[in-house]
């Protein structure tokens, strides 16, 4: 990949390449219409998007646009095709120049093209791409922080599609989105699969008597569990299946354990039955979880029973619920991982403000591209910091996405249990 710091130095050379392409290069035009799909959305937040003014473009992209405007009609598309080939090899597409990302789309049928994503509140209104006159290229530039990572889709004549020029995608609850990562963003190595010792994942069900429900549960045991007699720390995940399928939690645990960043742990992935009900201050659900599910896991697996060795974690409403569990049952959960928590919903902030400081560790984060969650999280953060709770707070230039959450599980786990010992409790 060409470093952005080199781009300005190579401007003259790039323009020479564009001119030479008129004589020596013939690049086939990317005119295949992408497969379309409908996209269900429910966005409620207002976003202020920093969009690059087409009249004030600078740098190589501006040079490219100017060269196309000035070129004869029969040479314009060749310049476009040559630029796309160069941009793809330089930074990938979206093409990134300094703090501006240029979304590019090729279509010769004169469609209406817009972009929607974390940075627009998933609203394509007034986010249209501009057609470069005389070509099949559509473009729009947006300014982002240099370490931003965001999900988006293109909207072509009302159809929501993945960006056909961008192979990078991120899976979410509504399916995959295209992924934009700015130059300083570091992809999380811990989500990948490596040739390292792997834990085991077991699928089971749990039936409770509190609510009379049977739910899916998966249990991760660390490498070496079956051969030993040791007891281990444990972490409970809300939205269990999504934590595995979209958050790659199993890979993350394998990686962190193998790199000795955390001690070996047992992870319990619990699926909701009625998510909107159970994760919305459902105290019957909480009582079932604490009084039935946790004791059942402790009886079936070699867990360490003290609260300081047990954690609960979740995203969005699951993060809200994790914070509530920890506040109401610090004797059970001594550690809480709350990702992009829906703290704006209900009276959780008031409950924490009225509580004495508890002997728990809390990891909490939010993205700057999820405003209601960020603002309410900042309010709770202020209370916890003022009262001197054990809080580890992080802000990311990201949105409400599994692309963010999967990359930060390590931040919570290393806050709860930094690797100082083998992680084995020798009392057992």
N, C-alpha and C positions, 0 to 999 in steps of 0.2 A: 504494500500500500504506500502511495506517495504521501509523505508527511505534509500537513497543511503549511508548515513553516517554509516549505520549499516552493509553494505555489506561486507566490508573487515573484520570486526570482526567476521562475520558468515561464513568465507570461509571454515574453517575446518569442521564446522557443515554441510555446503552444500555438501562437498565432501563425508561426511559420508552418507548423504541422497542419493547421487548418487549411492554409493556402495550398500546401503540397497535396493535400487530400483531393483537391479539385482535379489534379492531374493524374496522380498515381494510385489513389485508393477508391475503390467502389465497395461500400459497405451496404448490404441489403437492409432495406427499411423494415422496422419492426411494426408491421401493420396488422398482425393477427389480433382479432378482437378477443379480449379475455373472457373466460367463463364467468358468468355473473351469478350472484346469489342475493337473496333478501336477508336483511340484518335487523334483528329485533333490538331496540334500544329503549332505555328509560333514563334519560339524562335530566338532572334537576338543577345542576350547578351553573352559575354564570361564570364565564371565562373571559379574560381579557387577553387576546392573542396578539403577540408582537409580530406583525407581518411586514416583510420587506417591501417597500414601495417600489414597483417596477420602474418608476421614473428616476429612482435614486440608486439603482444597482451599481455596485462597484466590483472591481476585481476581475478575475478570469471569466466569470459568468457574464458580466456586463460586456466584456470584450467579445464573447461569443455571440450574444444577442445583437450587438452592433454590427458584427461582421455578417450575420445573416440578413439583417435589414438592408445592408449595403450591397449584398451579393446579387448578381443576376438571378432571375427567377429559376432558371434551370440548374443553378448551383446551390440553392438554399437547402434543399433536402440532403444533399451530400454533406454539407457542413453540419447539419443536425446529426446525421448518422455517425459522422466522424467524432463529434463531440461526445455523443452517448457512449461510444466505444472507449474513448479516452477517460471519461468521467467514471465509468464502471471500473476501470482498472486503477484509477487514482484514489477515489474515496468510496466507491460503491454508490449505489443510487438508493435513496435520495443523495444527490451530490452535495457535499459539505464544503463550505468555504468559510473559514474563520468561525463565526458563531451563527452562520446562516445555513439552513438546510433547504435545498431546492428539490421539491417534489416534481417529478417528470413523468409524463405519460404520453404514449404514442397511439394515435387513432386517427385514421383518415376519413371517418364518416361524419365529422362535424358534430360530436356529441356535446352535451353539457357535462363538464367534469368538475368535481369538487373533492376536497379532502376533509376527513373528519377523524378525530382521534382524541387522545387524552388532552391535547392542547386546545381543543375546541369544545370540550364538554360533550364530545361525540355528536355535535350538531354541525351539519354541512352548510347551514344557511350562511350566505355571504363569504364562503370559503372557496370560491370558484378558481380553477386554474385558468390561466390566460393562454389562448392559442397564439403561437408565433406565426404571424402572417406568412402565407406562402409555404407552410410546412405542416406536417401532421403532429407537431410537438405542442404539448400543453405543459405549462409550468407555473409554479408559485413558490415564493421564498418565505421562510419563517425564521425568526431569530430565537435561538434557544441557548441555555447555559451549555458550557462546553462539555459537561459530564451528564447531560440529560439522556434518558432512555425512555422512549414513548411508543405506545401502540397507535396504529392508525389504519384506516381503510380509504380507498378511493371510492367515490360515488359517481358512477357513470350513467347518465340518464336515469337516475333514481335507483340503480342497482349497486349494492355494496359489494366491492370486490377487493381481493388482495392486490397489492401493487405488483403487476406482472414483471416489472424491471427490478424488483427487490426480492431476492431469495430468502431473506431473513424474516422469520415469522415467530410469533409467540402464541401459544395456545391459551385460551381463556374459557370461561364458562359458556360463551356463545360460539365457540369455535376459534380457529386461528385468526390472528390479526397480523398485519405487516408490522415490522419492528424497525424503528429508527434509533440508532445509537450514535451520539455525537462523538467527536474525536477522543475526548478524555474519558469516556465511559469504559470501564473494564468489565468484560464479560465474566460471569462467575464460573471459575473452573470447577467448583465443587458439585455442580449439577450434572456433570458429565459422568459417563461410565468408564471406569479404569480397571486394569488388571491388578486389583488389590483384594485383600480379604473382604468378603461380603457377608453381611448379616442375612438372616432368614426372615421371611415375611409369611405369617400365617393368617388365613382368613377364618373367621368364626362368627357366631352371632351371640348376642347377649339379650336375655329376657329378664325384665325387671318386674317387681311386684308393686312398686310405687305407682307406676302409670300403666302397667299391663301391656308393655310394648316390647317388640323384638327388633333389634337393630343390628346392622352390619358393623363388625369391628375387625380391624386388622392389627396384628401385633408384630412388631419388629424386634428381633433379638439380635444382639451384636455378635460378631465373629467369636467363636469359641464358647458360646453360651452352653451348647448342648454337652460339651465335654467337661465342663467345670461344675463347681458348687458355689461360686461366688454370688453375691447379691449386687444389684445394679441400681443406679439412678433411673428414674422413669419420667417420660414426658407424654402428656395427653394432648392430642390434636383434635380440635373441632374441624368439621368438614373433612373427615379423615381421607376419603377416597380422592378428593381433589388435591389434598396435600401430597398424596403419592403421585397421582397421574399428571397434575399440572404444576405442582411445587417441587417435584423430584426429591421429596424428603428422604426417601430411602437412599438415593445416591449421595445426598448431602451428609447423612449420618455415616455412611461407609467412608466417605472422604475425610471427614473431620476426625473420626476415630483412627483411621489408618495413618493420618498425619500427626497424631497425638496432640491435636488441638483441643479435644475434649476427651474425658474418660468414656469408656463404653457405656451405652445407655440402652434401656428398653423403651420403645416408642409404641404408644397405643393410639390408633387412628379410629376415631369414632364418627360414624355417619349420623347426621340428623334424620329424623323421620318427617317432622314438619319444621323446617328451618326457621321460617318467619315467626313461628310460635315459640319454639324452644329457645331461640337465641334472643328473644325479646322480653327479658326479665321474667322468664318462666321459672319460678322458684320450685315448683314440683320437679321440673327437669333437673335443676341444680341439686335438689335433695336426693333424687335418684342417683345422679352421677356420683355424688360424694358418699352416700350411705350404702349404695349397692354395687355400682360399677367398680369403683376404686378398690373396695375390699375384695371383690371377686378377682380382679387382676392380681392383687397382692397374694391371694391364696393360690393362684394358678402359676405365677411366675416369681422368680427370685428377685423381688424388688426390695429396695431399702425403704422402710416405712416412714422415716422422718420427713417432715414437710420440706426441709431444706434440700432434700434429695428428690423432690417431686415437682414437676412443672406442668403448666397448662398453657396452651398457645392456640391462637386463631387469627383469622384475617377478617376485616370488615365487621359484620355482626358477630362473627366468631371471636374477634379481638375484644369487642365490647363484653361478650359473655365471659371471656377469660379474665378480664379485669374485675368483673362482678364476682366470679368464683373466688378469686384471690382475696378480694376485700371481705367477703362473707365467710370464707373458710381458710384463713391463713394457717390454720393448724393442719390443713391437708395439702394445700398448694403453697409452697414457699417461694415459687418462681412463676412469673407470668410473662409470656410473649404476646404482645398486642400489636398487630400489624394493621395499619390503616384502619384503625378501629372506628366504628360508627358511634363515637362518643356523643355526637349531637343528638342522638335519639335517647329520650328518657332522662332520668335524673342521676345518672352515674356521677357526674361532676359534683353534684350536691352531696351525694353519699360519701365521696372521697374527702370533700371539704370538711364534713362533719366527723370524720374518723380520726382517731389518734394514729400516729405513725406506727405501722405494723412491721414486724421483722421479716419482710419479704423483699425479693429482688424483682424489679419490673424492667423489662425491655419494651420500649414503645417507639414507634416511628410513624411518619406520614410523608406523603409526597406533596410537593408544591403544586402539582397539577390535579389535585383533588381538594378543592378549596374548602368545602364544608367540613370535611374530615380533618384537614390540616388546621383550620381555625379552632375547632373544638378540641383537638389534640393539644394545641398550644395552650389553651385555657387550662386543661388538666395538668399539663407539664408545669405551668407556673405554680399551681397549688402544690404539686409534689416536690418541686424544687424549694419552694419557700418553707415547706415543713421538713425538708431534708430527708425525704424518703430515699431508698436505694434505687435510683432511677438511672437507666442508660437510655438516652434519647438520641434519635437519629432523624435527620431530614434528608430526603432524596429528591432530585429533580426528575420525578417520575409520576405516574398516574396510578389509578386504582386497578392494579393489574398483577396477575401471577408472575409476570416478568420481573416485577419489583420484589414481590414477597419471596419467591424462590431463591433470590440472590442474597437475602438477608437473614435467613434462618441461622446462619453461622454467627451473626452478631449477637443474637439472643443466647444461644447455647454457650458461647464462650464467655458471656457475661455471667450466666448462672454458675457454670462449672469450669472455670479456667483450669487448664491442665497443669496441676502442680504435683499430683500423685498418679498412681496407676489407675485410680478410679475404683479400685476394689476395696470393699470394706472388710478388713481382716477379722472383724468380730464374728463373722459367720463361717 
